[in-house]
Amino acid sequence: MPLFDIFPTLPWTTAEIFFNTLACLGVIMLVYSIFLEAETKQDAVMFLGATLLGIYASWIGNTIFLVAMAGVSVASLVEFIEIFTARRNANENVYHK
């Protein structure tokens, strides 16, 4: 069957379908976050996308990928919190004390 030539590991289990779907959503959200104009939305979407990819990395057992996604998640969450708590203006790179 031609489909088995493209995806030689078919049929996938329910867990494989779930985690692969999670990874696809994470990639879409990360790419989409780059194009968002509002920085608060950008940080929130980036956090969610990186978190989904971090869950996928944990499931496949890739430590380097997991650490990278954890870094992106933490960085975007910190920036979102700073903007949300008005410590930093979303339109400027100026911090307010």
Secondary structure, 3 states (H helix, E strand, C coil): CHHHHHCCCCCCCHHHHHHHHHHHHHHHHHHHHHHCCCHHHHHHHHHHHHHHHHHHHHHHCCHHHHHHHHHHHHHHHHHHHHHHCCCECCCCCCECC
